[in-house]
Amino acid sequence: MPVIGFGTWQAKDGEEAYESVKAALRVGYRHIDTAEAYHNEESVGRAIRDSGIPREEIFVTTKLTNTHLTYEDAKQAIDASLKRLGLDYVDQYLIHWPNPINARTFYKKRNAEVYRAMEEAYFAGKIRSIGVSNFHPHHLKALLKTIKVKPATNQIYVSPSDTQPKVVAFNEKHNILTVAYSPLGTGRLLGLNELNQVGTKYNKRPAQVAIRWSLEHGYLPLPKSTNASRISENFDVFDFKLSKEDIKLINSLKGKAGKAPDPDHVIW
Ligand SMILES: NC(=O)c1ccc[n+]([C@@H]2O[C@H](COP(=O)([O-])OP(=O)(O)OC[C@H]3O[C@@H](n4cnc5c(N)ncnc54)[C@H](OP(=O)(O)O)[C@@H]3O)[C@@H](O)[C@H]2O)c1
């Protein structure tokens, strides 16, 4: 799984999503993160197919959205995502959210059911790996009781502003990779002076420092941009390393640029 993924949330379907994914693939990203809920799978898939890069070199992730609550729904949703993407398989398919608003009283049953459809698609070769997203330990504990194929990843909000230590520790204990979404705090981290201060030492920009912080913790960051030069900047992070003092300073940003959503209470 390529160690940086390209985020596409809020990249508008059509030219914006298409051109940004093309730009990302041109500069070297080989991992693209989309979702049914982003309403851009068609453009993302078209960019992947038009890129000229062999399909097997690109890692594509998409996600089951919250309106799908049953085994049958999930089965159809997987096929519909593949159709929109114009691909025969995805490299990873995630349950986007553990506790949808319309499943609050039966979310454990819902997750077990949709996961069963995902396992079937996995054995049929439509999904090369399975993961979850926004799962807290109590959601994972319930799910682990009913499944055959363990989730490979848990995609969660992780940034210096909120490191979600309990979720990360649970992931590590169960050998589930932490994929760090919003590694720039959806942009909110980037105005903080500490990131600038650290970046100046290495001739790097704040976003590059934040992405490096993620990599050095062993997370897999998913920076998003629709701007060609920022897309390129965010991938240019393999020629420097943060010191212990840098990490300490960055860790002091806790709470300064937002928090992870609470999946049991968000209205979605
Ligand atoms: N599973 C989930 O529930 C979930 C939730 C949220 C996100 N995600 C995934 O994680 C990805 C990233 O998270 P995110 O979209 O919240 O935000 P992010 O990557 O933390 O930040 C993106 C924001 O920062 C700006 N930006 C990007 N690079 C920059 C740079 N080098 N300099 C200055 N500004 C820069 C972008 O603007 P421009 O586009 O204008 O450059 C955008 O406003 C998403 O796209 C999605 O794939 C998943």
The ligand as an ORCA input file, in Angstrom:
! r2SCAN-3c Opt
* xyz 0 1
  N     -12.928      8.629      6.063
  C     -13.386      9.812      6.357
  O     -14.417      9.968      7.048
  C     -12.662     11.019      5.861
  C     -12.981     12.289      6.364
  C     -12.256     13.380      5.910
  C     -11.253     13.179      4.966
  N     -10.989     11.939      4.463
  C      -9.950     11.720      3.408
  O      -8.762     12.408      3.775
  C      -8.454     13.374      2.774
  C      -7.757     14.598      3.352
  O      -8.510     15.213      4.342
  P      -9.153     16.655      4.150
  O      -9.696     16.743      2.787
  O     -10.025     16.876      5.328
  O      -8.008     17.706      4.308
  P      -6.425     17.904      4.400
  O      -5.705     17.083      3.412
  O      -6.080     17.807      5.839
  O      -6.370     19.448      3.964
  C      -6.874     19.870      2.709
  C      -7.010     21.372      2.735
  O      -5.718     21.974      2.819
  C      -5.452     22.728      1.622
  N      -4.068     22.374      1.227
  C      -3.635     21.181      0.774
  N      -2.305     21.200      0.575
  C      -1.883     22.435      0.897
  C      -0.623     23.060      0.891
  N       0.471     22.418      0.513
  N      -0.560     24.375      1.263
  C      -1.675     25.051      1.642
  N      -2.901     24.512      1.667
  C      -3.009     23.199      1.303
  C      -6.457     22.262      0.612
  O      -6.804     23.324     -0.273
  P      -6.567     23.185     -1.872
  O      -7.337     21.979     -2.317
  O      -7.116     24.468     -2.390
  O      -5.091     23.040     -2.067
  C      -7.646     21.917      1.493
  O      -8.363     23.091      1.852
  C      -9.826     13.659      2.151
  O      -9.720     14.338      0.931
  C     -10.395     12.278      2.079
  O      -9.862     11.558      0.989
  C     -11.666     10.864      4.915
*
